[in-house]
C-alpha cells in the first residue's frame, strides 16, 4: 500500500468539513423543531389552564366577561404569552357571564397565533393554538 501524502490528507479534511456542514445543518434544524414543538405544547397547556381558571371564576363568582378576559390575559402575560384572544360564551352563545343563571354553561376559549409565541424565529408551525374550558354556573 503506497504511503498517504500530505495532499491526500488535506483533501480528506476538506471532504470531512463539507460532510459535517451538511449533517450539522440537518441536526440544528431538528433541534430548532424540537424547541418549537415543545414551546407549542407548553403554550397549549398554559392556554387550557388559563381557560379553566377564567371559566371557574365566571361560573362561581358570576364575573362579567370583560373581567374574565382581563384575568385570563393577565395570567398569560405573566407566563410570557401575549396577543391572546379570549371568548366567553353562556350556553354556547357569546354573552356576558354575569347574566348567566344557575345551571347555564359558561365556556371560556383562549387562542393565540403561533407567530407570537415562537422562540427561535422560525416557522415550523402556523395558525393558532387554543385552549377551552366549560363549566356549569353554580
HUPE-V131343 format. One record per helix or strand of 3 or more residues. SS is the DSSP state (A for helix, B for strand). FROM is the first residue (numbers start at 1). TO is the last residue. If there is no record, write none. Layout:
SS:FROM:TO + SS:FROM:TO
This chain:
A:6:61 + A:65:78 + B:84:90 + A:97:99 + B:105:113 + A:114:116 + B:128:136
